[in-house]
């Protein structure tokens, strides 16, 4: 799949929903989506991921480009 083939954003949105479900299934204490806002051709957002985490009532955190996070924040 090429980044400009029109299918990329559909596939990535699906991965967002699946990532949220996997996080819930494995009992992750927090899940953070990655790879959005990394490349100019990647116009997807974490919106589908966030919606699914909310639907599943699972903790998540969306980081903006350049923002950092450490596991000590889980305490």
PQR file of N, CA, C, O and H, with PARSE charges and radii, in Angstrom:
ATOM      1  N   UNK A   1       0.838  -1.170   0.000 -0.4000 1.5000
ATOM      2  CA  UNK A   1       0.000   0.000   0.000 -0.0000 2.0000
ATOM      3  C   UNK A   1       0.887   1.238   0.000  0.5500 1.7000
ATOM      4  O   UNK A   1       1.805   1.339   0.814 -0.5500 1.4000
ATOM      5  N   UNK A   2       0.632   2.156  -0.877 -0.4000 1.5000
ATOM      6  CA  UNK A   2       1.363   3.414  -0.946 -0.0000 2.0000
ATOM      7  C   UNK A   2       0.628   4.459  -0.114  0.5500 1.7000
ATOM      8  O   UNK A   2      -0.596   4.406   0.006 -0.5500 1.4000
ATOM      9  H   UNK A   2      -0.114   2.074  -1.538  0.4000 1.0000
ATOM     10  N   UNK A   3       1.363   5.407   0.461 -0.4000 1.5000
ATOM     11  CA  UNK A   3       0.721   6.430   1.296 -0.0000 2.0000
ATOM     12  C   UNK A   3      -0.347   7.238   0.584  0.5500 1.7000
ATOM     13  O   UNK A   3      -1.254   7.757   1.235 -0.5500 1.4000
ATOM     14  H   UNK A   3       2.357   5.451   0.363  0.4000 1.0000
ATOM     15  N   UNK A   4      -0.267   7.359  -0.731 -0.4000 1.5000
ATOM     16  CA  UNK A   4      -1.218   8.203  -1.451 -0.0000 2.0000
ATOM     17  C   UNK A   4      -2.280   7.397  -2.185  0.5500 1.7000
ATOM     18  O   UNK A   4      -2.908   7.910  -3.111 -0.5500 1.4000
ATOM     19  H   UNK A   4       0.469   6.938  -1.260  0.4000 1.0000
ATOM     20  N   UNK A   5      -2.490   6.159  -1.796 -0.4000 1.5000
ATOM     21  CA  UNK A   5      -3.408   5.309  -2.550 -0.0000 2.0000
ATOM     22  C   UNK A   5      -4.860   5.418  -2.111  0.5500 1.7000
ATOM     23  O   UNK A   5      -5.723   4.750  -2.680 -0.5500 1.4000
ATOM     24  H   UNK A   5      -1.979   5.742  -1.043  0.4000 1.0000
ATOM     25  N   UNK A   6      -5.149   6.246  -1.110 -0.4000 1.5000
ATOM     26  CA  UNK A   6      -6.527   6.436  -0.678 -0.0000 2.0000
ATOM     27  C   UNK A   6      -7.006   5.409   0.330  0.5500 1.7000
ATOM     28  O   UNK A   6      -8.066   5.585   0.931 -0.5500 1.4000
ATOM     29  H   UNK A   6      -4.447   6.788  -0.648  0.4000 1.0000
ATOM     30  N   UNK A   7      -6.249   4.345   0.526 -0.4000 1.5000
ATOM     31  CA  UNK A   7      -6.653   3.316   1.477 -0.0000 2.0000
ATOM     32  C   UNK A   7      -5.952   3.466   2.816  0.5500 1.7000
ATOM     33  O   UNK A   7      -6.409   2.911   3.815 -0.5500 1.4000
ATOM     34  H   UNK A   7      -5.388   4.203   0.038  0.4000 1.0000
ATOM     35  N   UNK A   8      -4.866   4.194   2.853 -0.4000 1.5000
ATOM     36  CA  UNK A   8      -4.055   4.285   4.063 -0.0000 2.0000
ATOM     37  C   UNK A   8      -4.849   4.759   5.267  0.5500 1.7000
ATOM     38  O   UNK A   8      -4.776   4.137   6.327 -0.5500 1.4000
ATOM     39  H   UNK A   8      -4.495   4.645   2.041  0.4000 1.0000
ATOM     40  N   UNK A   9      -5.598   5.829   5.139 -0.4000 1.5000
ATOM     41  CA  UNK A   9      -6.305   6.359   6.301 -0.0000 2.0000
ATOM     42  C   UNK A   9      -7.385   5.401   6.781  0.5500 1.7000
ATOM     43  O   UNK A   9      -7.638   5.321   7.983 -0.5500 1.4000
ATOM     44  H   UNK A   9      -5.658   6.334   4.278  0.4000 1.0000
ATOM     45  N   UNK A  10      -8.022   4.678   5.879 -0.4000 1.5000
ATOM     46  CA  UNK A  10      -9.029   3.691   6.280 -0.0000 2.0000
ATOM     47  C   UNK A  10      -8.386   2.581   7.087  0.5500 1.7000
ATOM     48  O   UNK A  10      -8.910   2.189   8.129 -0.5500 1.4000
ATOM     49  H   UNK A  10      -7.816   4.743   4.903  0.4000 1.0000
ATOM     50  N   UNK A  11      -7.269   2.076   6.626 -0.4000 1.5000
ATOM     51  CA  UNK A  11      -6.565   1.004   7.330 -0.0000 2.0000
ATOM     52  C   UNK A  11      -6.077   1.497   8.683  0.5500 1.7000
ATOM     53  O   UNK A  11      -6.231   0.792   9.680 -0.5500 1.4000
ATOM     54  H   UNK A  11      -6.843   2.394   5.779  0.4000 1.0000
ATOM     55  N   UNK A  12      -5.498   2.678   8.744 -0.4000 1.5000
ATOM     56  CA  UNK A  12      -4.986   3.191  10.005 -0.0000 2.0000
ATOM     57  C   UNK A  12      -6.097   3.448  11.007  0.5500 1.7000
ATOM     58  O   UNK A  12      -5.898   3.234  12.203 -0.5500 1.4000
ATOM     59  H   UNK A  12      -5.374   3.251   7.934  0.4000 1.0000
ATOM     60  N   UNK A  13      -7.249   3.896  10.562 -0.4000 1.5000
ATOM     61  CA  UNK A  13      -8.384   4.063  11.481 -0.0000 2.0000
ATOM     62  C   UNK A  13      -8.779   2.718  12.061  0.5500 1.7000
ATOM     63  O   UNK A  13      -9.065   2.619  13.254 -0.5500 1.4000
ATOM     64  H   UNK A  13      -7.411   4.070   9.591  0.4000 1.0000
ATOM     65  N   UNK A  14      -8.799   1.689  11.241 -0.4000 1.5000
ATOM     66  CA  UNK A  14      -9.127   0.349  11.713 -0.0000 2.0000
ATOM     67  C   UNK A  14      -8.113  -0.107  12.755  0.5500 1.7000
ATOM     68  O   UNK A  14      -8.485  -0.699  13.768 -0.5500 1.4000
ATOM     69  H   UNK A  14      -8.566   1.769  10.272  0.4000 1.0000
ATOM     70  N   UNK A  15      -6.833   0.166  12.509 -0.4000 1.5000
ATOM     71  CA  UNK A  15      -5.808  -0.201  13.476 -0.0000 2.0000
ATOM     72  C   UNK A  15      -6.042   0.513  14.799  0.5500 1.7000
ATOM     73  O   UNK A  15      -5.795  -0.063  15.858 -0.5500 1.4000
ATOM     74  H   UNK A  15      -6.531   0.647  11.685  0.4000 1.0000
ATOM     75  N   UNK A  16      -6.510   1.746  14.758 -0.4000 1.5000
ATOM     76  CA  UNK A  16      -6.787   2.486  15.985 -0.0000 2.0000
ATOM     77  C   UNK A  16      -7.840   1.799  16.834  0.5500 1.7000
ATOM     78  O   UNK A  16      -7.684   1.675  18.049 -0.5500 1.4000
ATOM     79  H   UNK A  16      -6.711   2.214  13.898  0.4000 1.0000
ATOM     80  N   UNK A  17      -8.904   1.356  16.201 -0.4000 1.5000
ATOM     81  CA  UNK A  17      -9.950   0.635  16.934 -0.0000 2.0000
ATOM     82  C   UNK A  17      -9.409  -0.679  17.469  0.5500 1.7000
ATOM     83  O   UNK A  17      -9.681  -1.047  18.612 -0.5500 1.4000
ATOM     84  H   UNK A  17      -9.030   1.456  15.214  0.4000 1.0000
ATOM     85  N   UNK A  18      -8.646  -1.385  16.649 -0.4000 1.5000
ATOM     86  CA  UNK A  18      -8.083  -2.665  17.079 -0.0000 2.0000
ATOM     87  C   UNK A  18      -7.086  -2.466  18.220  0.5500 1.7000
ATOM     88  O   UNK A  18      -7.057  -3.258  19.162 -0.5500 1.4000
ATOM     89  H   UNK A  18      -8.425  -1.086  15.721  0.4000 1.0000
ATOM     90  N   UNK A  19      -6.277  -1.421  18.142 -0.4000 1.5000
ATOM     91  CA  UNK A  19      -5.302  -1.145  19.199 -0.0000 2.0000
ATOM     92  C   UNK A  19      -6.007  -0.895  20.528  0.5500 1.7000
ATOM     93  O   UNK A  19      -5.565  -1.381  21.568 -0.5500 1.4000
ATOM     94  H   UNK A  19      -6.301  -0.778  17.377  0.4000 1.0000
ATOM     95  N   UNK A  20      -7.078  -0.153  20.496 -0.4000 1.5000
ATOM     96  CA  UNK A  20      -7.842   0.106  21.717 -0.0000 2.0000
ATOM     97  C   UNK A  20      -8.392  -1.199  22.292  0.5500 1.7000
ATOM     98  O   UNK A  20      -8.340  -1.413  23.503 -0.5500 1.4000
ATOM     99  H   UNK A  20      -7.437   0.242  19.651  0.4000 1.0000
ATOM    100  N   UNK A  21      -8.910  -2.054  21.444 -0.4000 1.5000
ATOM    101  CA  UNK A  21      -9.462  -3.330  21.905 -0.0000 2.0000
ATOM    102  C   UNK A  21      -8.373  -4.238  22.467  0.5500 1.7000
ATOM    103  O   UNK A  21      -8.577  -4.875  23.501 -0.5500 1.4000
ATOM    104  H   UNK A  21      -8.952  -1.880  20.460  0.4000 1.0000
ATOM    105  N   UNK A  22      -7.231  -4.306  21.809 -0.4000 1.5000
ATOM    106  CA  UNK A  22      -6.124  -5.130  22.298 -0.0000 2.0000
ATOM    107  C   UNK A  22      -5.662  -4.625  23.663  0.5500 1.7000
ATOM    108  O   UNK A  22      -5.417  -5.423  24.568 -0.5500 1.4000
ATOM    109  H   UNK A  22      -7.065  -3.789  20.969  0.4000 1.0000
ATOM    110  N   UNK A  23      -5.542  -3.320  23.814 -0.4000 1.5000
ATOM    111  CA  UNK A  23      -5.135  -2.746  25.102 -0.0000 2.0000
ATOM    112  C   UNK A  23      -6.102  -3.178  26.207  0.5500 1.7000
ATOM    113  O   UNK A  23      -5.683  -3.552  27.303 -0.5500 1.4000
ATOM    114  H   UNK A  23      -5.741  -2.672  23.079  0.4000 1.0000
ATOM    115  N   UNK A  24      -7.372  -3.122  25.909 -0.4000 1.5000
ATOM    116  CA  UNK A  24      -8.393  -3.547  26.880 -0.0000 2.0000
ATOM    117  C   UNK A  24      -8.258  -5.041  27.175  0.5500 1.7000
ATOM    118  O   UNK A  24      -8.300  -5.467  28.329 -0.5500 1.4000
ATOM    119  H   UNK A  24      -7.713  -2.819  25.019  0.4000 1.0000
ATOM    120  N   UNK A  25      -8.093  -5.832  26.100 -0.4000 1.5000
ATOM    121  CA  UNK A  25      -8.010  -7.291  26.257 -0.0000 2.0000
ATOM    122  C   UNK A  25      -6.822  -7.736  27.102  0.5500 1.7000
ATOM    123  O   UNK A  25      -6.930  -8.695  27.867 -0.5500 1.4000
ATOM    124  H   UNK A  25      -8.058  -5.486  25.162  0.4000 1.0000
ATOM    125  N   UNK A  26      -5.686  -7.047  26.970 -0.4000 1.5000
ATOM    126  CA  UNK A  26      -4.497  -7.459  27.721 -0.0000 2.0000
ATOM    127  C   UNK A  26      -4.411  -6.789  29.089  0.5500 1.7000
ATOM    128  O   UNK A  26      -3.499  -7.073  29.866 -0.5500 1.4000
ATOM    129  H   UNK A  26      -5.598  -6.269  26.349  0.4000 1.0000
ATOM    130  N   UNK A  27      -5.347  -5.909  29.379 -0.4000 1.5000
ATOM    131  CA  UNK A  27      -5.366  -5.252  30.678 -0.0000 2.0000
ATOM    132  C   UNK A  27      -4.326  -4.153  30.838  0.5500 1.7000
ATOM    133  O   UNK A  27      -3.861  -3.895  31.948 -0.5500 1.4000
ATOM    134  H   UNK A  27      -6.088  -5.678  28.748  0.4000 1.0000
ATOM    135  N   UNK A  28      -3.959  -3.506  29.741 -0.4000 1.5000
ATOM    136  CA  UNK A  28      -3.002  -2.400  29.819 -0.0000 2.0000
ATOM    137  C   UNK A  28      -3.559  -1.306  30.723  0.5500 1.7000
ATOM    138  O   UNK A  28      -4.741  -0.974  30.639 -0.5500 1.4000
ATOM    139  H   UNK A  28      -4.336  -3.716  28.840  0.4000 1.0000
ATOM    140  N   UNK A  29      -2.733  -0.757  31.568 -0.4000 1.5000
ATOM    141  CA  UNK A  29      -3.200   0.302  32.470 -0.0000 2.0000
ATOM    142  C   UNK A  29      -3.446   1.605  31.729  0.5500 1.7000
ATOM    143  O   UNK A  29      -4.257   2.422  32.165 -0.5500 1.4000
ATOM    144  H   UNK A  29      -1.773  -1.027  31.636  0.4000 1.0000
ATOM    145  N   UNK A  30      -2.762   1.809  30.623 -0.4000 1.5000
ATOM    146  CA  UNK A  30      -2.896   3.008  29.818 -0.0000 2.0000
ATOM    147  C   UNK A  30      -2.417   2.677  28.415  0.5500 1.7000
ATOM    148  O   UNK A  30      -1.472   1.907  28.241 -0.5500 1.4000
ATOM    149  H   UNK A  30      -2.103   1.145  30.268  0.4000 1.0000
ATOM    150  N   UNK A  31      -3.059   3.250  27.427 -0.4000 1.5000
ATOM    151  CA  UNK A  31      -2.619   3.024  26.037 -0.0000 2.0000
ATOM    152  C   UNK A  31      -2.432   4.375  25.357  0.5500 1.7000
ATOM    153  O   UNK A  31      -3.238   5.291  25.520 -0.5500 1.4000
ATOM    154  H   UNK A  31      -3.826   3.876  27.568  0.4000 1.0000
ATOM    155  N   UNK A  32      -1.345   4.473  24.590 -0.4000 1.5000
ATOM    156  CA  UNK A  32      -0.991   5.712  23.902 -0.0000 2.0000
ATOM    157  C   UNK A  32      -0.850   5.413  22.414  0.5500 1.7000
ATOM    158  O   UNK A  32      -0.004   4.607  22.027 -0.5500 1.4000
ATOM    159  H   UNK A  32      -0.691   3.728  24.457  0.4000 1.0000
ATOM    160  N   UNK A  33      -1.663   6.047  21.576 -0.4000 1.5000
ATOM    161  CA  UNK A  33      -1.524   5.818  20.133 -0.0000 2.0000
ATOM    162  C   UNK A  33      -0.248   6.472  19.611  0.5500 1.7000
ATOM    163  O   UNK A  33       0.214   7.478  20.151 -0.5500 1.4000
ATOM    164  H   UNK A  33      -2.350   6.702  21.891  0.4000 1.0000
ATOM    165  N   UNK A  34       0.306   5.893  18.566 -0.4000 1.5000
ATOM    166  CA  UNK A  34       1.535   6.423  17.972 -0.0000 2.0000
ATOM    167  C   UNK A  34       1.365   6.577  16.477  0.5500 1.7000
ATOM    168  O   UNK A  34       0.398   6.090  15.892 -0.5500 1.4000
ATOM    169  H   UNK A  34      -0.070   5.076  18.128  0.4000 1.0000
ATOM    170  N   UNK A  35       2.287   7.241  15.886 -0.4000 1.5000
ATOM    171  CA  UNK A  35       2.421   7.393  14.433 -0.0000 2.0000
ATOM    172  C   UNK A  35       1.476   8.393  13.800  0.5500 1.7000
ATOM    173  O   UNK A  35       1.559   8.592  12.588 -0.5500 1.4000
ATOM    174  H   UNK A  35       3.073   7.637  16.361  0.4000 1.0000
ATOM    175  N   UNK A  36       0.578   9.041  14.541 -0.4000 1.5000
ATOM    176  CA  UNK A  36      -0.190  10.137  13.951 -0.0000 2.0000
ATOM    177  C   UNK A  36       0.677  11.390  14.022  0.5500 1.7000
ATOM    178  O   UNK A  36       1.505  11.534  14.922 -0.5500 1.4000
ATOM    179  H   UNK A  36       0.511   8.880  15.526  0.4000 1.0000
ATOM    180  N   UNK A  37       0.484  12.267  13.095 -0.4000 1.5000
ATOM    181  CA  UNK A  37       1.247  13.516  13.007 -0.0000 2.0000
ATOM    182  C   UNK A  37       2.743  13.315  12.781  0.5500 1.7000
ATOM    183  O   UNK A  37       3.522  14.243  12.998 -0.5500 1.4000
ATOM    184  H   UNK A  37      -0.189  12.151  12.364  0.4000 1.0000
ATOM    185  N   UNK A  38       3.158  12.133  12.353 -0.4000 1.5000
ATOM    186  CA  UNK A  38       4.586  11.894  12.152 -0.0000 2.0000
ATOM    187  C   UNK A  38       5.048  12.211  10.736  0.5500 1.7000
ATOM    188  O   UNK A  38       6.186  12.637  10.535 -0.5500 1.4000
ATOM    189  H   UNK A  38       2.525  11.379  12.177  0.4000 1.0000
ATOM    190  N   UNK A  39       4.188  12.009   9.770 -0.4000 1.5000
ATOM    191  CA  UNK A  39       4.570  12.171   8.375 -0.0000 2.0000
ATOM    192  C   UNK A  39       3.534  13.053   7.681  0.5500 1.7000
ATOM    193  O   UNK A  39       2.347  12.995   8.001 -0.5500 1.4000
ATOM    194  H   UNK A  39       3.265  11.663   9.934  0.4000 1.0000
ATOM    195  N   UNK A  40       3.980  13.851   6.752 -0.4000 1.5000
ATOM    196  CA  UNK A  40       3.087  14.759   6.051 -0.0000 2.0000
ATOM    197  C   UNK A  40       1.965  14.015   5.325  0.5500 1.7000
ATOM    198  O   UNK A  40       0.837  14.504   5.276 -0.5500 1.4000
ATOM    199  H   UNK A  40       4.945  13.899   6.492  0.4000 1.0000
ATOM    200  N   UNK A  41       2.258  12.845   4.763 -0.4000 1.5000
ATOM    201  CA  UNK A  41       1.240  12.103   4.016 -0.0000 2.0000
ATOM    202  C   UNK A  41       0.227  11.417   4.929  0.5500 1.7000
ATOM    203  O   UNK A  41      -0.848  11.029   4.471 -0.5500 1.4000
ATOM    204  H   UNK A  41       3.175  12.448   4.803  0.4000 1.0000
ATOM    205  N   UNK A  42       0.551  11.263   6.204 -0.4000 1.5000
ATOM    206  CA  UNK A  42      -0.344  10.585   7.134 -0.0000 2.0000
ATOM    207  C   UNK A  42      -1.311  11.609   7.708  0.5500 1.7000
ATOM    208  O   UNK A  42      -0.983  12.322   8.656 -0.5500 1.4000
ATOM    209  H   UNK A  42       1.424  11.579   6.576  0.4000 1.0000
ATOM    210  N   UNK A  43      -2.482  11.678   7.140 -0.4000 1.5000
ATOM    211  CA  UNK A  43      -3.464  12.664   7.570 -0.0000 2.0000
ATOM    212  C   UNK A  43      -4.467  12.079   8.567  0.5500 1.7000
ATOM    213  O   UNK A  43      -5.452  12.732   8.911 -0.5500 1.4000
ATOM    214  H   UNK A  43      -2.749  11.098   6.370  0.4000 1.0000
ATOM    215  N   UNK A  44      -4.222  10.867   9.027 -0.4000 1.5000
ATOM    216  CA  UNK A  44      -5.142  10.275   9.998 -0.0000 2.0000
ATOM    217  C   UNK A  44      -4.952  10.930  11.357  0.5500 1.7000
ATOM    218  O   UNK A  44      -3.897  11.488  11.659 -0.5500 1.4000
ATOM    219  H   UNK A  44      -3.422  10.336   8.749  0.4000 1.0000
ATOM    220  N   UNK A  45      -5.976  10.850  12.150 -0.4000 1.5000
ATOM    221  CA  UNK A  45      -5.935  11.369  13.513 -0.0000 2.0000
ATOM    222  C   UNK A  45      -6.203  10.207  14.464  0.5500 1.7000
ATOM    223  O   UNK A  45      -6.614   9.136  14.016 -0.5500 1.4000
ATOM    224  H   UNK A  45      -6.833  10.397  11.905  0.4000 1.0000
ATOM    225  N   UNK A  46      -5.984  10.388  15.742 -0.4000 1.5000
ATOM    226  CA  UNK A  46      -6.294   9.331  16.701 -0.0000 2.0000
ATOM    227  C   UNK A  46      -7.775   9.298  17.098  0.5500 1.7000
ATOM    228  O   UNK A  46      -8.137   8.646  18.077 -0.5500 1.4000
ATOM    229  H   UNK A  46      -5.650  11.258  16.105  0.4000 1.0000
ATOM    230  N   UNK A  47      -8.619   9.988  16.354 -0.4000 1.5000
ATOM    231  CA  UNK A  47     -10.028  10.113  16.730 -0.0000 2.0000
ATOM    232  C   UNK A  47     -10.746   8.766  16.876  0.5500 1.7000
ATOM    233  O   UNK A  47     -11.479   8.557  17.842 -0.5500 1.4000
ATOM    234  H   UNK A  47      -8.324  10.518  15.559  0.4000 1.0000
ATOM    235  N   UNK A  48     -10.541   7.868  15.934 -0.4000 1.5000
ATOM    236  CA  UNK A  48     -11.198   6.554  16.017 -0.0000 2.0000
ATOM    237  C   UNK A  48     -10.703   5.783  17.243  0.5500 1.7000
ATOM    238  O   UNK A  48     -11.480   5.118  17.929 -0.5500 1.4000
ATOM    239  H   UNK A  48      -9.945   8.037  15.149  0.4000 1.0000
ATOM    240  N   UNK A  49      -9.402   5.884  17.504 -0.4000 1.5000
ATOM    241  CA  UNK A  49      -8.805   5.242  18.668 -0.0000 2.0000
ATOM    242  C   UNK A  49      -9.427   5.799  19.952  0.5500 1.7000
ATOM    243  O   UNK A  49      -9.831   5.039  20.831 -0.5500 1.4000
ATOM    244  H   UNK A  49      -8.771   6.424  16.947  0.4000 1.0000
ATOM    245  N   UNK A  50      -9.499   7.110  20.053 -0.4000 1.5000
ATOM    246  CA  UNK A  50     -10.063   7.763  21.230 -0.0000 2.0000
ATOM    247  C   UNK A  50     -11.523   7.359  21.415  0.5500 1.7000
ATOM    248  O   UNK A  50     -11.944   7.039  22.526 -0.5500 1.4000
ATOM    249  H   UNK A  50      -9.171   7.727  19.338  0.4000 1.0000
ATOM    250  N   UNK A  51     -12.279   7.373  20.351 -0.4000 1.5000
ATOM    251  CA  UNK A  51     -13.691   6.990  20.437 -0.0000 2.0000
ATOM    252  C   UNK A  51     -13.845   5.552  20.941  0.5500 1.7000
ATOM    253  O   UNK A  51     -14.718   5.259  21.758 -0.5500 1.4000
ATOM    254  H   UNK A  51     -11.937   7.633  19.448  0.4000 1.0000
ATOM    255  N   UNK A  52     -12.992   4.672  20.446 -0.4000 1.5000
ATOM    256  CA  UNK A  52     -13.076   3.268  20.872 -0.0000 2.0000
ATOM    257  C   UNK A  52     -12.638   3.113  22.322  0.5500 1.7000
ATOM    258  O   UNK A  52     -13.252   2.349  23.066 -0.5500 1.4000
ATOM    259  H   UNK A  52     -12.283   4.910  19.782  0.4000 1.0000
ATOM    260  N   UNK A  53     -11.595   3.817  22.742 -0.4000 1.5000
ATOM    261  CA  UNK A  53     -11.185   3.761  24.147 -0.0000 2.0000
ATOM    262  C   UNK A  53     -12.311   4.256  25.052  0.5500 1.7000
ATOM    263  O   UNK A  53     -12.579   3.672  26.102 -0.5500 1.4000
ATOM    264  H   UNK A  53     -11.096   4.438  22.137  0.4000 1.0000
ATOM    265  N   UNK A  54     -12.958   5.323  24.638 -0.4000 1.5000
ATOM    266  CA  UNK A  54     -14.085   5.842  25.427 -0.0000 2.0000
ATOM    267  C   UNK A  54     -15.224   4.828  25.470  0.5500 1.7000
ATOM    268  O   UNK A  54     -15.819   4.596  26.522 -0.5500 1.4000
ATOM    269  H   UNK A  54     -12.740   5.797  23.785  0.4000 1.0000
ATOM    270  N   UNK A  55     -15.523   4.229  24.323 -0.4000 1.5000
ATOM    271  CA  UNK A  55     -16.590   3.232  24.269 -0.0000 2.0000
ATOM    272  C   UNK A  55     -16.282   2.053  25.191  0.5500 1.7000
ATOM    273  O   UNK A  55     -17.167   1.521  25.860 -0.5500 1.4000
ATOM    274  H   UNK A  55     -15.040   4.418  23.468  0.4000 1.0000
ATOM    275  N   UNK A  56     -15.003   1.658  25.210 -0.4000 1.5000
ATOM    276  CA  UNK A  56     -14.566   0.534  26.045 -0.0000 2.0000
ATOM    277  C   UNK A  56     -14.304   0.945  27.494  0.5500 1.7000
ATOM    278  O   UNK A  56     -14.039   0.096  28.345 -0.5500 1.4000
ATOM    279  H   UNK A  56     -14.284   2.091  24.667  0.4000 1.0000
ATOM    280  N   UNK A  57     -14.378   2.255  27.774 -0.4000 1.5000
ATOM    281  CA  UNK A  57     -14.048   2.790  29.091 -0.0000 2.0000
ATOM    282  C   UNK A  57     -12.638   2.364  29.498  0.5500 1.7000
ATOM    283  O   UNK A  57     -12.412   1.866  30.601 -0.5500 1.4000
ATOM    284  H   UNK A  57     -14.593   2.945  27.083  0.4000 1.0000
ATOM    285  N   UNK A  58     -11.696   2.577  28.573 -0.4000 1.5000
ATOM    286  CA  UNK A  58     -10.300   2.202  28.815 -0.0000 2.0000
ATOM    287  C   UNK A  58      -9.410   3.446  28.847  0.5500 1.7000
ATOM    288  O   UNK A  58      -9.561   4.329  28.004 -0.5500 1.4000
ATOM    289  H   UNK A  58     -11.880   2.981  27.677  0.4000 1.0000
ATOM    290  N   UNK A  59      -8.481   3.527  29.814 -0.4000 1.5000
ATOM    291  CA  UNK A  59      -7.615   4.702  29.925 -0.0000 2.0000
ATOM    292  C   UNK A  59      -6.694   4.865  28.716  0.5500 1.7000
ATOM    293  O   UNK A  59      -6.138   3.893  28.204 -0.5500 1.4000
ATOM    294  H   UNK A  59      -8.358   2.809  30.499  0.4000 1.0000
ATOM    295  N   UNK A  60      -6.548   6.093  28.279 -0.4000 1.5000
ATOM    296  CA  UNK A  60      -5.677   6.401  27.140 -0.0000 2.0000
ATOM    297  C   UNK A  60      -5.104   7.787  27.330  0.5500 1.7000
ATOM    298  O   UNK A  60      -5.576   8.576  28.148 -0.5500 1.4000
ATOM    299  H   UNK A  60      -7.000   6.882  28.694  0.4000 1.0000
ATOM    300  N   UNK A  61      -4.082   8.058  26.558 -0.4000 1.5000
ATOM    301  CA  UNK A  61      -3.508   9.407  26.540 -0.0000 2.0000
ATOM    302  C   UNK A  61      -2.997   9.659  25.131  0.5500 1.7000
ATOM    303  O   UNK A  61      -2.244   8.850  24.589 -0.5500 1.4000
ATOM    304  H   UNK A  61      -3.698   7.417  25.893  0.4000 1.0000
ATOM    305  N   UNK A  62      -3.391  10.748  24.547 -0.4000 1.5000
ATOM    306  CA  UNK A  62      -2.926  11.137  23.214 -0.0000 2.0000
ATOM    307  C   UNK A  62      -1.854  12.203  23.388  0.5500 1.7000
ATOM    308  O   UNK A  62      -2.103  13.256  23.975 -0.5500 1.4000
ATOM    309  H   UNK A  62      -4.003  11.405  24.988  0.4000 1.0000
ATOM    310  N   UNK A  63      -0.675  11.925  22.880 -0.4000 1.5000
ATOM    311  CA  UNK A  63       0.421  12.886  22.931 -0.0000 2.0000
ATOM    312  C   UNK A  63       0.468  13.666  21.632  0.5500 1.7000
ATOM    313  O   UNK A  63       0.277  13.093  20.560 -0.5500 1.4000
ATOM    314  H   UNK A  63      -0.473  11.070  22.404  0.4000 1.0000
ATOM    315  N   UNK A  64       0.712  14.929  21.708 -0.4000 1.5000
ATOM    316  CA  UNK A  64       0.888  15.756  20.522 -0.0000 2.0000
ATOM    317  C   UNK A  64       2.340  15.661  20.083  0.5500 1.7000
ATOM    318  O   UNK A  64       3.192  15.235  20.863 -0.5500 1.4000
ATOM    319  H   UNK A  64       0.867  15.395  22.579  0.4000 1.0000
ATOM    320  N   UNK A  65       2.630  16.040  18.879 -0.4000 1.5000
ATOM    321  CA  UNK A  65       3.988  15.979  18.348 -0.0000 2.0000
ATOM    322  C   UNK A  65       4.952  16.693  19.292  0.5500 1.7000
ATOM    323  O   UNK A  65       4.745  17.856  19.638 -0.5500 1.4000
ATOM    324  H   UNK A  65       1.938  16.386  18.245  0.4000 1.0000
ATOM    325  N   UNK A  66       5.996  15.995  19.702 -0.4000 1.5000
ATOM    326  CA  UNK A  66       7.010  16.559  20.583 -0.0000 2.0000
ATOM    327  C   UNK A  66       6.725  16.409  22.062  0.5500 1.7000
ATOM    328  O   UNK A  66       7.607  16.668  22.882 -0.5500 1.4000
ATOM    329  H   UNK A  66       6.165  15.050  19.420  0.4000 1.0000
ATOM    330  N   UNK A  67       5.526  15.999  22.430 -0.4000 1.5000
ATOM    331  CA  UNK A  67       5.174  15.832  23.839 -0.0000 2.0000
ATOM    332  C   UNK A  67       5.748  14.515  24.343  0.5500 1.7000
ATOM    333  O   UNK A  67       5.799  13.530  23.606 -0.5500 1.4000
ATOM    334  H   UNK A  67       4.810  15.788  21.764  0.4000 1.0000
ATOM    335  N   UNK A  68       6.180  14.500  25.600 -0.4000 1.5000
ATOM    336  CA  UNK A  68       6.734  13.263  26.159 -0.0000 2.0000
ATOM    337  C   UNK A  68       5.853  12.751  27.298  0.5500 1.7000
ATOM    338  O   UNK A  68       4.967  13.452  27.786 -0.5500 1.4000
ATOM    339  H   UNK A  68       6.139  15.300  26.198  0.4000 1.0000
ATOM    340  N   UNK A  69       6.117  11.533  27.699 -0.4000 1.5000
ATOM    341  CA  UNK A  69       5.371  10.883  28.779 -0.0000 2.0000
ATOM    342  C   UNK A  69       6.303   9.886  29.442  0.5500 1.7000
ATOM    343  O   UNK A  69       7.144   9.291  28.768 -0.5500 1.4000
ATOM    344  H   UNK A  69       6.837  10.964  27.303  0.4000 1.0000
ATOM    345  N   UNK A  70       6.174   9.692  30.736 -0.4000 1.5000
ATOM    346  CA  UNK A  70       6.963   8.678  31.432 -0.0000 2.0000
ATOM    347  C   UNK A  70       6.033   7.786  32.237  0.5500 1.7000
ATOM    348  O   UNK A  70       4.948   8.199  32.644 -0.5500 1.4000
ATOM    349  H   UNK A  70       5.491  10.175  31.284  0.4000 1.0000
ATOM    350  N   UNK A  71       6.472   6.569  32.457 -0.4000 1.5000
ATOM    351  CA  UNK A  71       5.635   5.595  33.160 -0.0000 2.0000
ATOM    352  C   UNK A  71       5.418   5.978  34.622  0.5500 1.7000
ATOM    353  O   UNK A  71       4.515   5.443  35.266 -0.5500 1.4000
ATOM    354  H   UNK A  71       7.353   6.232  32.126  0.4000 1.0000
ATOM    355  N   UNK A  72       6.222   6.888  35.158 -0.4000 1.5000
ATOM    356  CA  UNK A  72       6.007   7.309  36.542 -0.0000 2.0000
ATOM    357  C   UNK A  72       4.665   8.012  36.693  0.5500 1.7000
ATOM    358  O   UNK A  72       4.157   8.148  37.806 -0.5500 1.4000
ATOM    359  H   UNK A  72       6.956   7.323  34.635  0.4000 1.0000
ATOM    360  N   UNK A  73       4.087   8.458  35.580 -0.4000 1.5000
ATOM    361  CA  UNK A  73       2.780   9.110  35.629 -0.0000 2.0000
ATOM    362  C   UNK A  73       1.656   8.116  35.922  0.5500 1.7000
ATOM    363  O   UNK A  73       0.529   8.528  36.199 -0.5500 1.4000
ATOM    364  H   UNK A  73       4.500   8.347  34.676  0.4000 1.0000
ATOM    365  N   UNK A  74       1.944   6.813  35.865 -0.4000 1.5000
ATOM    366  CA  UNK A  74       0.923   5.807  36.178 -0.0000 2.0000
ATOM    367  C   UNK A  74       0.709   5.650  37.677  0.5500 1.7000
ATOM    368  O   UNK A  74      -0.339   5.164  38.102 -0.5500 1.4000
ATOM    369  H   UNK A  74       2.859   6.478  35.640  0.4000 1.0000
ATOM    370  N   UNK A  75       1.673   6.050  38.472 -0.4000 1.5000
ATOM    371  CA  UNK A  75       1.604   5.847  39.934 -0.0000 2.0000
ATOM    372  C   UNK A  75       0.476   6.627  40.555  0.5500 1.7000
ATOM    373  O   UNK A  75       0.280   6.568  41.769 -0.5500 1.4000
ATOM    374  H   UNK A  75       2.525   6.445  38.127  0.4000 1.0000
TER
END
